[in-house]
Every structure is written in C-alpha cells, then in structure tokens.
Amino acid sequence: MPDAGGTDPAAVGARIATLLDACSAAGPIAAARAEELVRLVVDLYGAGLERLLDVLADAGRLDDVAQEALVADDLVASLLLVHGLHPQDVDTRIRRALDDVRPYLGSHGGDVALMDVTPDGVVRLQFSGTCGSCPSSGATLELAIEGAVAAAAPETTGIELVPAAEPTSGFVPLSAVRVRPSEERAAGWLDAPAAADLADGEVRRIEVGGTPIVALRAGAVRFAFRDRCPGCGSGLAGATLGRALGTRELLLRCPGCGARFDVRKAGAGMTGPEHLDPVPLLENGGSVSLALPVPAEGVPA
C-alpha cells in the first residue's frame, strides 16, 4: 500500500466507487451496508481531523504559518474540504486557484479576476486582455478555469462570465460549460512527467495521452503546444527557442520552414496569421498536467 505522500485522492475515490458498485451487484442489503460503512468511516476520520485542529488551536500552534502549510498539501486540503474544515473561505480558495492558471492565461495575453461569489454559489468572473480572441480560449475556459474552480471550491454551483466592457452576462452551470465547438469534448487533465524536468531554454517533443506535444521552458514558466507548424505542416521536433533583439518576445522557430511564433502570446505567428495550437498546462508542486480535448465519438480526428 502506498504511503500517505503517494496517495492519489482521485484514484482512491474511483476505487471506492468501484467497490460500492460491486457491493450493489450483490443486492440492496449489501449495498446499503457498504454505503453505511463508508459513511461511518468518513465521519469518524472527519471527527478526528476536527479534534486534531482543535488541539492545535488550543495549544496556540494553529497559526497562519501552520494553516498555510496545511492547505498547501493537496491531500490534506482535500480532506479539510470534504469535512468542511478548510481554514480559507471560498473567495480565497478561488483566487488561489485562479493564480494557478494565470500563467496560462497570460500566455494568451489575457487575465481573469474574481468579481464575487453569489449567495447561491455562482462564481462571477471577468476576463480581460485578448484571451477571449485566442483560438484556444474555449479550452482555457472549459479545461483550465472550470477545472480549477471546481477543484478549489466544490460547493460552488456555476460560473457567470462578466464581460469587461458590457453590463450583461450569462450564467453557465459548471456541469455544462462547453465553449468549444460541439464536435469536441474535453478529455481532462493528463499527467505529463516529461514536461516537468525541462531545463531552462529546452524544447522537447513528448507524447501525452497519444497526442504529440512540444513542451518548452523559459525561466520558471513552462509552455506546451501541439506538435505541428501551422505554416508548413511539419512537426516541431528540433525547434529552437530564442528572443528577438531588443524585445522581450520569446520566439519558437520551426525547423522546417523557419517560421517564428511568439510563445508568450500563445504561439501567434510573427509574419502572418498562422498560430500554434497551445495546450493548457498546470504546474502543481513538481508535477505538470496538460489538458487535451479529443474528438467526440463518431467525429473524425
């Protein structure tokens, strides 16, 4: 059995669901007993976790530093959320989640801000910059924003997008956010360990979930694009990364046709309308995940 440091909460949750389904197949009595057992165990551990926090507080050890350390651990933070013991309010958790995806939004020349959370749990967000005009803005909203908000604040009920220049807005339930074309659906976040150990300035071709990707690192920031040059159609293995003289532009040069693309502007072409296809990337501690949409059933890739 893996130790606590290697526990994957999502995998454990999936395994619990599988076992409950197996109990259901044995009949309603077995299913009811299995569900009661899980509920009792969860309640017991929740009560123990609450008592632990009370003990630390009574001893004067549950200060801001200790609370920050607790919520910085994904497993501990998820348990605190499940039992309603998380020390941060919903606004703080959402803002922290948006900070995690902000580097990706910035690569599109855009940003997002939390306006407020309504009494019925609707998260009101406002985009700024040019993110909305990017060809991958759909993936940004569906995969990055929705996933981050739902993970940080599972008690929320929806997202309301508030345009910066217009007073009107539209309500989008979290379960129905789909701004990509109808022929595509999101596969979700996939681990990309090969993108985690990139050296500064390195460009590397990798495969994630069967999809060819070019991952690169500039300073502390990582970027990912689909492995295809929109100009010549060739792959980007062997592409070089450099800066334009006298500017902060970070340019990726296609090894096939020599076309250059601005990495910080989500792969915008420097000399024409061509645009690399960026892939949402999230860093969590030492791990890296990519969000990859796949064709829906029956639709050609």
N, C-alpha and C positions, 0 to 999 in steps of 0.2 A: 504493500500500500504506500502511495507517495506521501512524503511529509507535508506539513501544512504549507511550506513555502512553494511546493509544486502542485498544490491543489488547484484545479481549474473549476471555478464555481459553475460555469455553464455546462461543462461536461458532467459534473456531479448532478446538477439539476436534470439533465437529459437522462441520466441513468436512473434517477429516482422515478421519473415519469415512465420510463420503460418498465421498471419493476411494478409500478402501480397498475399499468396496463396488463401486465402478466397476471397480477392478482385478480383483476377484473374478469379475466378469462376463466378464472376458477369459480366464478359465481358471485352474486351480490354480497353474500355474507363475508367472504374472503376479502372482497374489495373494500367493504366498509371497515373491517378490522385493520387492513393495511393503511387506509387513509387515517384512521384514528391513531394508529401507532406513529405515523409520520407527524401528525399534528401534536401529539403529546411530546415527542422528542424535540420538535421545534420550539414548543412552548417552554420546555424545561431548559433548553440551552438559551433561549431568549431571557428567561428569568435570571439565569446565572450570569449572562452578559450584563444585564441591568444591575445586578448586585455588584459585579466587579467594578463597574463605573462608579457606583455609589461609594464603594470602599476607597477608590482612588480619590474621589472628590472629598470625602471625609478626612482623608489623610493630607489634603492640600496638594495632591500630585496631579490632579486633572486640570492642569493649567493650559494656556494657549498652545504651548510647545507640544505637550502631550496630545492634545486634541488634533493638532495638525499632523502629528506622526500617525495617529490612528486613521484619519481619513485619507492619508497618502497611500495607505496599503489597500490595494483593490479588494482583497478577500475580507479584511476587517470592515472596510467601508460598506461592502455589500451586505454583511451580516447586520451592521448597525442600521442600514436602510430597511432591511426585512423586518426588524423588530421595533422600528420607529424610534431608534436611539441615536440617530445621526446628529452630531452637535451643530451642523451647519443647516441653516434654513434653506428653503427651496431656491430662493433667488441666488444665494451664494453658490449653491451646487451647480445651478445652470450657468452662472457666469464662469465658473471654473471649467465646466465642460466646453463652453464656447472658446475659452482660452486655448484648449487643446486642439481645436480645429481651426483656430485663427490663422496659423501659418499657411494652411492650405488655401483658405480664402484669400489671404494676402497674395498668394501666387497667382490669383486671378485678378488682382488689382481691386479687390473688394474687402468688405468687412461686415460684421454683423454685431448688433447690440441688443441686449435685453431691455425692452421697454418696461414690462411688468408681468406679473402673473395674476390673472383674474381670480376672484373667489371660487369659481368653479373649475380652476385648474388649467385654464388656457394660457399658454406661453405666448406672449406678444413680442415678436422680433422685428427688427428693422435692418434691412440691408443698405449698404452704402457703397460708393465706388462703382466699378464697372463689372462686378461679379455677375450681375443679372444678365449681361450681354454675352458672357462667355459661353461657348458651345457646350461646356460641361457643367453649367450652372445647375442643370437638373440633377446630375449626380451629386453635386455639392449639397443641395437641399435634402434630397432623398436619403443619401447614404451618410453624409457627414453630420449635418445639423440634426436630422431626425434621430439618428442613432445616438449621438452624444447626449441630447436632451433626454431621450427615453431612458438611457442607462443611468444618468445622474439623478433624474427625478421621475421615477416610475409612477409616482402618484399623479402626474400631470395628465391632462386629457386631450390636448390638442395644441396646434401651433397656429397662431394668427400672424400673417405677414403684413407689416405696416410699411407701405412704400414711403420713401423719404420725402417725395415731392407731392404726394396726394393724400387727402384725408381719409380716403376709403380703404378698406382692407377686406381680405377674405379669410374665412375660417377654414382650416384644413385639419381634420382629425388625424392624430398620429398614425392611426391604423390605415389611413387612406391617402397619405402623402405620396403622390405619384406624379411628378412633373416631367418625367422622361416620356418620350413617345410611347404610345400604348403598346407598341410591339416589343418593348423591352421591359425587363423586371430586374430588381437588384438581387445579386447573389449574396450580398452581405460582406462583412469584413473577413479577410483571409490573412493568416499569418504569413509574413514574408521575412524569414530569418536571414536570407541572403542580402536583404537591404539594410540589415541592422549593423553590419560590421564594415560598412563602406568607409574608406579613407577620405579625407578632405580632398575634393577635386576629382574623385574617382567616378567613372561612368561604367556601369556594369549591366550586361544583359542577363535577365533572370526569367524564370517561369513561375507564375503563381496561379494555382488552380488551372493549369493548362494554358494560360494566357501569356504570351511573350511580352515582357516588360523591360524597359530600360530605366534603371534606378541610378540616381546620382546624389552626390552630397556636396554642398557648398558651405563651408564653415560648420555650424551646428545644425543646419537645415537640410533635410532630405527632400527629394522630388522624385516623382515617378510618372512615366509616360508609356503609352502603348508603343511597341517596337515597330514603328512604321513611319517613314518620312512621307508627309503628305505631298511633297514636291515630286519625288521620283519613284515613290512606292517601295523603296528598298528598306531593309532593316537598319537599325541604328547601332548595331554592334560595331565597336571601333570608333564611335563618335567622340569628339573631343570637346572639352569644356574650357571656355576662356572668357575674358572680359573685353569689351570694346574700349579702345583707348580713350581716356579722359571721361569715362562714364562709369556708372555702377551696373550697367547691363551685364547680365550673366548669360552667355550665349552658348548654345549647344550646336555644334557643326556636324551636319550629315556627312558621313564618309563617302556616300555615293555621289551626290550632286553638289556638295559644298554649301547647301542652303543653311542659313543660320536662324536659330529660334531663341527668343527671349525666355529663359527658364522662369524668371520671376513673374512674367506676365502669362503664365500658363501655356508657354510654348508658342506665343504669337510669332509669325514669320517676320523677318526683318525687311524683306524686299517684296512681299506680295501678300495675298490674302490667306496663304496656307497657314495651317495652325496644327501643331501637335495635339494629340489626344491625351490630356493629363488624366491621371488616375488619383483619386483621393487617397491620401496617406496620413496615418495617425501613428504617433510615437507614444508609447506608454512604458516609461522606465527604459529598459534596454531592449524592448521588443518593438517591432514595426508591423503594422497591418495595412493592407490595401483593400479598397472597396471596388469590386469588379462587377458591373452589370453584365448579364448574359441574355441571349435571345430567348424570348418566351417559346413555349412548346409549339412546334409546327411552323415557326418562323425561321427562314434561312439565316445563318450567321453572316 
